[in-house]
Amino acid sequence: MRRMIGLKLATGVLAFSIGLPAIAATLVQTVAAVKPSIVGVGTQMQTRSPAIVFSGTGFVVGDGLSVITNAHVVPNQLDGAKLEQIGIVVPDGASVRFRAAQLVGLDREHDLAHLRIQGTPLPALKLGDASMAAEGQALAFTGFPLGMVLGLFPATHRALLAAITPVMQPSLSARRLDARAVTQLQRTPFSIYQLDGTAYPGNSGSPLYDPDTGQVLAVINMVFVKGLKESAITAPSGITYAIPVRHVKELLAR
């Protein structure tokens, strides 16, 4: 009997040990597949130093010529007199390549933007479904934390879907409400994903995806949502938020 129990325990430990590398290998493979679709978003002006200014992260979808990012990453206006252009920044070894883009869709309510580039299509990520996301689920996101300060090398972070919460809740005190918060309260409420992973301002616009399939479930947001959810907090909380993918699909369908 003892030998049988020992054999069962040993078999269980062996199966568990074998399973761990398989899980790790899945994420390794997924990250390798995701990285070619991750781009920087910014502007270029040849008379400026530096010529390229990084604003945030974006990711390629659809036919390989569409890029999704946060609306707050896109500048409100460009200096046309000095030929300033909006576009994407593609890592190219130790250097970067700039590809001009056109803003074709903007959803300020959900802080999303749709850019179109020309030329050779880039590898595109598949968009998942909102029903695939559940609290307690393990996820990952890839982008450029702190942007060009660390260099445009896509970095991946794990994240647990801690909660699905409203983007905005009434404040306990009217004095804590600013004009933007009041405007948001008057709009149709929508849910966002609260994550326990650590993201940085450069991660704005990064895809949040299933580590097994690479399908995008949301878009990391480090400014817009945090300003609504944590306006009463004087110190950063370290919490990360993301906009569900259904709003990306709605923007692409316009």
Disulfide bonds with the S-S distance in Angstrom:
none
